[in-house]
Amino acid sequence: MTRIKSAAVIGAGVIGSGWIARLLLNGIDVYVYDPSEEAPQNVDKVIENAGRAYKKLLTPDLPKRGSLVFKNSVAEASKSADIIIEAVPERLSVKQAVYKEVEHSAKSNAIIASSTSGILPTELQAEMSSPDRLIVAHPFNPVYLLPLVELVGGSKTSTKAIENAKRIVTEIGMFPLHIKKEIPAFIADRLLESVWREALWLVNDDIATTEEIDNAIRYGFGLRWAQMGLFETYRLAGGEAGMRHFISQFGPCLEWPWTHLMDVPEFTEELVDKVSNQSDEQSGQFSIHELEKKRDDNLVDFLKVLKENRWGAGNTLKEFEDRLNKTKKRTDFAKLDLTAPLLTLKTKVLKEWADYNGHMTESRYLECFSEASTEMMAIVGVDEEYISSIGSYFTVETHIRHLDEVLIGERVYATTQVIHGAGKKLHLFHYLYHNDGRLLATAEHMLIHVNLETRGASIPSDLVINRVECVHEAHQKLKKPEGLARAVGDKY
């Protein structure tokens, strides 16, 4: 099955809007049905949040945004979609009514995915004419940022539907957790509900306020859970002896009367008021939109750190970025415009690239020029395959001039001029520009081709030599760069 081109989302609430944003920003056309007149406006806000977050989260450009079309019925939204995502209220009869309309109009090979947080898929598919294509795909808010999606098949769900669902969510940057045995509320929500029940008792019994409970999570075990989960965290708590020691030491505590886990406080007006009032006192000074932005900013930074450390959810993000980078089409060398320096870099200034004033730091200028050199090498044929089998160019000398400043979030691009290219040598001159056209810096690099087996200077392949000489010959007609062959500082 090829990559999907279109999707339908039935229900544009918090979860449905999150699905819409993630799909759209992955270049997928989305057809939406929601009876609420406010749905388009609410969806636009979520898409705006997602776009803002992705600009901070991702280095490569996303595909061209898909189109968003609101339809007047479930059937109209579903008829041309490759996947139909149901995100309507948690009532079995309502969901089954949606599936009846979907099946009446949808393509025979379209997957039907429910965002239910707890209803069993076997119950959902009970009245369907083609139950084999229904699967639960339970995501977490915000859907456009959190990668987890629980996939659960019912008794009549086909293996093909499950595998196709895995592939689809992986392609849009999510982590599919296939739950192989049906259970109400699946895995994540069962865990969350147990914590929620205990938290309600702590508030009900005046032991802790909502803020104190949240602080216990966000300043403590929540940070551990975010990167290691539950069992891996407890494995570490056992020290060198690991999980066995932890269980033997702390397992008996489970029999102590610490918890109300098997009981739930009565939802009296008093308890509802207490929880609501304490939550207002805790967070009421912020609007929901402000809290959403702060949540997203924190998640972006956390995910980026996890990506750099190749850990947990960061691996999913890294794989997503790698897929986006692979989709970039390299220009045919024969079609390159050699009458000007070549475009070798397009990026933006990330938060971690800047100093306390928000300006890009010196080391990041060099990083940009290094990326420009790498792209220039790929243009002349020194790509990953070449490097793994033949050799590469090593930088032996660099000179950078810093001419202007650039701030966090601003986009920059680089162009490269070949000053000299013959034999083992490749002499490059890079220009780094702000997106508004200001010249920010220049860099002059001398590179030598090296055989990676002998670690000594070597002659490149004929293809690389011919391409380098071709660009060099064309760029000799360009104006000599200002600052070429400059030295640092005064003569003493």
HUJOUR-V325241 format. One record per residue. N is the residue number from 1. OMEGA is omega in whole degrees, 0 to 359 (NA if undefined). BURIAL is # if it has 16 or more other C-alpha atoms within 10 Angstrom, else .. D_CENTER is the distance of its C-alpha to the mean C-alpha in Angstrom with 2 decimals. Layout:
BEGIN
n-><N | N>
omega-><OMEGA | OMEGA>
burial-><BURIAL | BURIAL>
d_center-><D_CENTER | D_CENTER>
END
This chain:
BEGIN
n-><1 | 2 | 3 | 4 | 5 | 6 | 7 | 8 | 9 | 10 | 11 | 12 | 13 | 14 | 15 | 16 | 17 | 18 | 19 | 20 | 21 | 22 | 23 | 24 | 25 | 26 | 27 | 28 | 29 | 30 | 31 | 32 | 33 | 34 | 35 | 36 | 37 | 38 | 39 | 40 | 41 | 42 | 43 | 44 | 45 | 46 | 47 | 48 | 49 | 50 | 51 | 52 | 53 | 54 | 55 | 56 | 57 | 58 | 59 | 60 | 61 | 62 | 63 | 64 | 65 | 66 | 67 | 68 | 69 | 70 | 71 | 72 | 73 | 74 | 75 | 76 | 77 | 78 | 79 | 80 | 81 | 82 | 83 | 84 | 85 | 86 | 87 | 88 | 89 | 90 | 91 | 92 | 93 | 94 | 95 | 96 | 97 | 98 | 99 | 100 | 101 | 102 | 103 | 104 | 105 | 106 | 107 | 108 | 109 | 110 | 111 | 112 | 113 | 114 | 115 | 116 | 117 | 118 | 119 | 120 | 121 | 122 | 123 | 124 | 125 | 126 | 127 | 128 | 129 | 130 | 131 | 132 | 133 | 134 | 135 | 136 | 137 | 138 | 139 | 140 | 141 | 142 | 143 | 144 | 145 | 146 | 147 | 148 | 149 | 150 | 151 | 152 | 153 | 154 | 155 | 156 | 157 | 158 | 159 | 160 | 161 | 162 | 163 | 164 | 165 | 166 | 167 | 168 | 169 | 170 | 171 | 172 | 173 | 174 | 175 | 176 | 177 | 178 | 179 | 180 | 181 | 182 | 183 | 184 | 185 | 186 | 187 | 188 | 189 | 190 | 191 | 192 | 193 | 194 | 195 | 196 | 197 | 198 | 199 | 200 | 201 | 202 | 203 | 204 | 205 | 206 | 207 | 208 | 209 | 210 | 211 | 212 | 213 | 214 | 215 | 216 | 217 | 218 | 219 | 220 | 221 | 222 | 223 | 224 | 225 | 226 | 227 | 228 | 229 | 230 | 231 | 232 | 233 | 234 | 235 | 236 | 237 | 238 | 239 | 240 | 241 | 242 | 243 | 244 | 245 | 246 | 247 | 248 | 249 | 250 | 251 | 252 | 253 | 254 | 255 | 256 | 257 | 258 | 259 | 260 | 261 | 262 | 263 | 264 | 265 | 266 | 267 | 268 | 269 | 270 | 271 | 272 | 273 | 274 | 275 | 276 | 277 | 278 | 279 | 280 | 281 | 282 | 283 | 284 | 285 | 286 | 287 | 288 | 289 | 290 | 291 | 292 | 293 | 294 | 295 | 296 | 297 | 298 | 299 | 300 | 301 | 302 | 303 | 304 | 305 | 306 | 307 | 308 | 309 | 310 | 311 | 312 | 313 | 314 | 315 | 316 | 317 | 318 | 319 | 320 | 321 | 322 | 323 | 324 | 325 | 326 | 327 | 328 | 329 | 330 | 331 | 332 | 333 | 334 | 335 | 336 | 337 | 338 | 339 | 340 | 341 | 342 | 343 | 344 | 345 | 346 | 347 | 348 | 349 | 350 | 351 | 352 | 353 | 354 | 355 | 356 | 357 | 358 | 359 | 360 | 361 | 362 | 363 | 364 | 365 | 366 | 367 | 368 | 369 | 370 | 371 | 372 | 373 | 374 | 375 | 376 | 377 | 378 | 379 | 380 | 381 | 382 | 383 | 384 | 385 | 386 | 387 | 388 | 389 | 390 | 391 | 392 | 393 | 394 | 395 | 396 | 397 | 398 | 399 | 400 | 401 | 402 | 403 | 404 | 405 | 406 | 407 | 408 | 409 | 410 | 411 | 412 | 413 | 414 | 415 | 416 | 417 | 418 | 419 | 420 | 421 | 422 | 423 | 424 | 425 | 426 | 427 | 428 | 429 | 430 | 431 | 432 | 433 | 434 | 435 | 436 | 437 | 438 | 439 | 440 | 441 | 442 | 443 | 444 | 445 | 446 | 447 | 448 | 449 | 450 | 451 | 452 | 453 | 454 | 455 | 456 | 457 | 458 | 459 | 460 | 461 | 462 | 463 | 464 | 465 | 466 | 467 | 468 | 469 | 470 | 471 | 472 | 473 | 474 | 475 | 476 | 477 | 478 | 479 | 480 | 481 | 482 | 483 | 484 | 485 | 486 | 487 | 488 | 489 | 490 | 491 | 492>
omega-><182 | 180 | 182 | 180 | 183 | 180 | 172 | 175 | 180 | 185 | 185 | 174 | 182 | 182 | 179 | 179 | 177 | 176 | 181 | 182 | 181 | 181 | 181 | 183 | 173 | 175 | 183 | 176 | 185 | 175 | 189 | 167 | 172 | 185 | 183 | 177 | 181 | 184 | 181 | 180 | 180 | 178 | 179 | 180 | 180 | 178 | 177 | 177 | 182 | 179 | 178 | 181 | 183 | 177 | 179 | 189 | 190 | 175 | 178 | 176 | 173 | 174 | 175 | 185 | 177 | 179 | 180 | 182 | 174 | 182 | 185 | 179 | 176 | 183 | 180 | 181 | 189 | 196 | 182 | 185 | 176 | 176 | 178 | 181 | 178 | 180 | 180 | 182 | 187 | 175 | 186 | 183 | 179 | 181 | 180 | 177 | 177 | 182 | 179 | 178 | 180 | 183 | 180 | 187 | 188 | 174 | 186 | 182 | 180 | 176 | 175 | 185 | 178 | 177 | 181 | 180 | 180 | 182 | 182 | 179 | 178 | 176 | 181 | 188 | 188 | 184 | 182 | 176 | 176 | 185 | 184 | 184 | 177 | 177 | 171 | 174 | 188 | 180 | 181 | 186 | 1 | 185 | 183 | 179 | 182 | 187 | 188 | 168 | 180 | 178 | 182 | 176 | 176 | 183 | 181 | 179 | 181 | 175 | 180 | 180 | 180 | 181 | 178 | 178 | 177 | 183 | 183 | 183 | 177 | 181 | 179 | 170 | 182 | 181 | 181 | 175 | 183 | 178 | 193 | 180 | 181 | 176 | 180 | 179 | 173 | 184 | 189 | 182 | 176 | 177 | 180 | 181 | 180 | 177 | 181 | 179 | 182 | 179 | 178 | 177 | 180 | 176 | 182 | 183 | 179 | 177 | 181 | 174 | 178 | 181 | 180 | 178 | 178 | 178 | 179 | 181 | 190 | 178 | 184 | 190 | 178 | 178 | 177 | 181 | 184 | 182 | 185 | 184 | 186 | 187 | 179 | 176 | 181 | 175 | 178 | 180 | 179 | 180 | 182 | 181 | 173 | 188 | 181 | 180 | 180 | 182 | 182 | 183 | 187 | 180 | 180 | 180 | 182 | 180 | 180 | 183 | 181 | 197 | 172 | 191 | 182 | 182 | 180 | 178 | 178 | 182 | 178 | 176 | 181 | 180 | 179 | 179 | 182 | 180 | 182 | 182 | 179 | 178 | 177 | 179 | 181 | 191 | 186 | 180 | 179 | 172 | 178 | 180 | 178 | 179 | 178 | 180 | 179 | 176 | 182 | 179 | 180 | 179 | 178 | 182 | 181 | 181 | 180 | 177 | 178 | 177 | 180 | 181 | 179 | 187 | 172 | 182 | 177 | 177 | 178 | 178 | 180 | 179 | 178 | 179 | 179 | 178 | 178 | 180 | 181 | 181 | 178 | 182 | 177 | 180 | 176 | 184 | 182 | 182 | 180 | 174 | 183 | 180 | 179 | 174 | 185 | 176 | 185 | 180 | 168 | 181 | 176 | 182 | 180 | 182 | 183 | 178 | 191 | 176 | 184 | 177 | 181 | 179 | 177 | 183 | 185 | 184 | 182 | 172 | 179 | 178 | 177 | 181 | 176 | 178 | 178 | 177 | 179 | 179 | 178 | 176 | 181 | 179 | 182 | 174 | 180 | 180 | 184 | 181 | 180 | 182 | 182 | 185 | 186 | 183 | 182 | 173 | 176 | 176 | 180 | 179 | 182 | 172 | 182 | 171 | 178 | 188 | 182 | 184 | 177 | 190 | 178 | 175 | 180 | 183 | 179 | 174 | 181 | 171 | 187 | 178 | 177 | 180 | 180 | 177 | 180 | 178 | 184 | 190 | 174 | 184 | 185 | 172 | 183 | 172 | 176 | 184 | 166 | 179 | 178 | 176 | 179 | 175 | 185 | 184 | 171 | 178 | 177 | 183 | 169 | 181 | 178 | 178 | 186 | 171 | 187 | 175 | 182 | 184 | 179 | 178 | 183 | 178 | 178 | 176 | 180 | 180 | 181 | 179 | 182 | 180 | 179 | 181 | 178 | 179 | 180 | 181 | 179 | 183 | 174 | 180 | 180 | 178 | 178 | 183 | 174 | 181 | 179 | 177 | 177 | 175 | 180 | 171 | 181 | 172 | 184 | NA>
burial-><. | . | . | # | # | # | # | # | # | # | # | # | # | # | # | # | # | # | # | # | # | # | # | # | # | # | # | # | # | # | # | # | # | # | . | . | . | . | # | # | . | . | # | . | . | # | # | . | # | # | # | . | # | # | # | # | # | # | # | # | . | # | . | . | . | # | . | # | . | # | # | . | . | # | # | # | # | # | # | # | # | # | # | # | # | # | # | # | . | . | . | . | . | . | # | # | . | # | # | . | # | # | # | . | # | # | . | . | . | # | # | # | # | # | # | # | # | # | # | # | # | # | . | # | # | . | . | # | . | . | # | # | # | # | # | # | # | # | # | # | . | # | # | # | # | # | # | # | # | # | # | # | # | # | . | # | # | . | . | . | # | # | . | # | # | # | # | # | # | # | # | # | # | # | # | # | . | # | . | . | . | # | . | . | # | # | . | . | # | . | . | . | . | . | . | . | # | # | # | # | # | # | # | # | . | . | . | . | # | # | . | . | . | . | . | . | . | . | . | . | . | # | . | # | . | . | # | # | . | . | . | . | . | # | # | . | # | # | . | . | . | . | # | . | # | # | . | . | . | . | . | . | . | . | . | . | . | . | . | . | . | . | . | . | . | . | . | . | . | . | # | . | . | # | # | . | . | . | . | . | . | . | . | . | . | . | . | . | . | . | . | . | # | . | . | # | # | . | # | # | # | # | # | # | . | # | # | . | . | . | # | . | # | # | # | # | # | # | # | # | # | . | . | # | . | . | . | . | . | . | . | . | . | . | . | . | . | # | . | . | # | # | # | # | # | # | # | # | # | # | # | . | # | # | . | . | . | # | . | # | # | . | . | . | # | # | . | # | # | # | # | # | # | # | # | # | # | # | # | # | # | # | # | . | . | . | # | . | . | . | # | # | # | # | . | . | . | . | # | # | . | . | . | . | . | # | # | # | # | . | # | # | # | # | # | # | # | # | # | # | # | . | # | . | # | # | # | # | # | # | # | # | # | # | # | . | . | . | # | # | # | # | # | # | # | # | # | # | # | # | # | # | . | . | . | . | # | # | # | # | . | . | . | # | # | # | # | # | # | . | # | # | # | # | # | . | . | . | . | . | . | . | . | . | . | . | . | . | . | . | . | .>
d_center-><23.17 | 21.36 | 17.97 | 18.40 | 19.30 | 19.91 | 19.33 | 21.41 | 20.51 | 23.64 | 23.47 | 21.46 | 21.50 | 18.75 | 17.05 | 18.04 | 16.77 | 13.29 | 13.45 | 14.94 | 12.33 | 9.43 | 12.11 | 13.55 | 10.69 | 10.40 | 14.09 | 15.67 | 18.86 | 19.16 | 22.58 | 23.03 | 26.05 | 26.71 | 30.29 | 29.52 | 30.53 | 27.93 | 25.00 | 24.20 | 24.27 | 22.09 | 19.45 | 19.58 | 18.89 | 15.72 | 14.52 | 15.58 | 13.65 | 10.35 | 11.32 | 12.35 | 9.26 | 7.11 | 10.22 | 10.00 | 6.50 | 6.55 | 9.95 | 10.67 | 11.65 | 10.26 | 13.13 | 15.94 | 15.26 | 17.03 | 20.15 | 20.66 | 24.10 | 25.73 | 28.46 | 31.64 | 31.44 | 29.41 | 31.24 | 30.47 | 26.72 | 26.72 | 29.11 | 26.97 | 23.57 | 22.22 | 20.70 | 22.01 | 20.08 | 22.60 | 21.71 | 25.26 | 27.11 | 27.77 | 31.18 | 32.03 | 34.51 | 32.16 | 29.49 | 32.22 | 33.60 | 30.28 | 30.20 | 33.79 | 32.92 | 29.87 | 32.01 | 34.68 | 32.61 | 29.51 | 29.53 | 30.89 | 27.88 | 25.25 | 23.33 | 23.84 | 21.22 | 22.10 | 19.83 | 22.79 | 22.32 | 25.54 | 27.89 | 28.72 | 27.78 | 31.41 | 32.63 | 30.24 | 31.43 | 35.08 | 36.34 | 34.27 | 36.06 | 33.18 | 31.62 | 30.24 | 27.17 | 26.09 | 23.38 | 21.77 | 17.98 | 17.57 | 14.22 | 13.88 | 13.84 | 11.75 | 10.58 | 7.92 | 6.23 | 8.04 | 7.43 | 11.23 | 13.51 | 17.16 | 19.01 | 22.76 | 25.50 | 28.95 | 32.30 | 32.30 | 28.68 | 28.73 | 26.98 | 25.90 | 24.10 | 22.21 | 21.25 | 20.24 | 18.06 | 16.35 | 15.79 | 14.58 | 11.87 | 10.77 | 10.76 | 8.39 | 5.64 | 7.74 | 10.39 | 13.84 | 16.59 | 19.81 | 22.57 | 25.71 | 28.26 | 28.45 | 28.82 | 28.72 | 25.57 | 23.97 | 22.66 | 20.30 | 22.44 | 25.60 | 24.50 | 23.47 | 26.77 | 28.80 | 27.49 | 27.95 | 31.51 | 32.46 | 31.08 | 33.22 | 36.23 | 35.72 | 35.75 | 38.58 | 40.70 | 40.17 | 38.79 | 35.60 | 34.07 | 30.62 | 29.63 | 31.12 | 29.28 | 25.90 | 26.85 | 27.76 | 24.26 | 22.09 | 24.39 | 25.07 | 23.83 | 20.64 | 19.29 | 20.58 | 19.25 | 15.66 | 15.79 | 18.70 | 19.48 | 23.16 | 25.16 | 23.76 | 24.42 | 27.94 | 28.50 | 28.18 | 30.52 | 33.09 | 33.31 | 34.47 | 35.93 | 32.55 | 32.06 | 35.71 | 36.98 | 34.59 | 35.70 | 39.34 | 39.18 | 37.18 | 37.50 | 40.84 | 39.29 | 37.81 | 41.40 | 42.07 | 42.26 | 39.24 | 37.23 | 37.75 | 35.12 | 37.62 | 38.69 | 37.19 | 38.81 | 40.40 | 38.38 | 41.22 | 41.06 | 41.62 | 38.51 | 36.35 | 37.82 | 37.38 | 33.65 | 33.09 | 35.25 | 33.75 | 30.20 | 31.51 | 33.12 | 30.01 | 27.52 | 29.70 | 29.79 | 26.23 | 25.37 | 22.69 | 20.79 | 21.19 | 20.00 | 16.86 | 16.09 | 17.00 | 14.92 | 11.75 | 12.91 | 13.55 | 10.31 | 8.53 | 11.36 | 11.46 | 8.03 | 8.93 | 12.31 | 11.45 | 9.68 | 12.92 | 15.00 | 13.60 | 13.86 | 12.78 | 9.23 | 8.61 | 9.93 | 7.53 | 4.68 | 7.88 | 9.01 | 6.39 | 7.29 | 10.74 | 11.06 | 10.37 | 12.88 | 15.27 | 15.56 | 17.05 | 20.77 | 23.13 | 26.25 | 29.44 | 31.48 | 34.55 | 32.99 | 31.94 | 33.68 | 35.54 | 37.48 | 34.97 | 32.61 | 29.55 | 26.05 | 24.15 | 21.14 | 18.90 | 16.44 | 16.20 | 17.42 | 14.87 | 16.18 | 17.01 | 18.99 | 21.49 | 24.64 | 25.91 | 26.99 | 23.60 | 24.92 | 23.24 | 25.06 | 27.36 | 25.39 | 22.44 | 24.95 | 25.90 | 22.32 | 22.02 | 25.37 | 24.51 | 21.58 | 24.13 | 26.61 | 24.26 | 23.64 | 27.41 | 28.14 | 26.01 | 27.88 | 31.19 | 30.17 | 29.00 | 25.71 | 24.19 | 26.88 | 29.62 | 28.62 | 28.61 | 32.07 | 33.98 | 32.90 | 31.10 | 31.95 | 32.15 | 32.40 | 35.82 | 36.21 | 34.16 | 35.24 | 33.00 | 34.29 | 32.40 | 33.49 | 31.28 | 28.48 | 24.91 | 22.79 | 19.27 | 17.08 | 19.72 | 19.20 | 21.43 | 22.63 | 25.12 | 28.03 | 30.17 | 33.90 | 35.68 | 38.78 | 40.20 | 39.31 | 41.88 | 42.30 | 40.10 | 39.21 | 36.41 | 36.82 | 33.93 | 33.74 | 30.39 | 30.01 | 27.01 | 26.93 | 25.40 | 24.15 | 27.43 | 29.41 | 30.51 | 31.03 | 29.29 | 30.41 | 31.91 | 31.87 | 34.42 | 33.60 | 36.07 | 34.67 | 36.68 | 35.95 | 36.01 | 36.65 | 34.18 | 36.77 | 39.64 | 37.53 | 40.10 | 40.17 | 40.43 | 40.80 | 37.74 | 37.98 | 40.06 | 37.07 | 35.42 | 38.79 | 39.51 | 36.22 | 36.51 | 40.12 | 39.27 | 36.79 | 39.19 | 42.10 | 40.33 | 39.02 | 42.55 | 43.40 | 40.87 | 41.98 | 42.07 | 39.19 | 40.34 | 39.99 | 40.33 | 42.01 | 42.15 | 42.82 | 41.58 | 44.03 | 47.77 | 50.53 | 52.29>
END
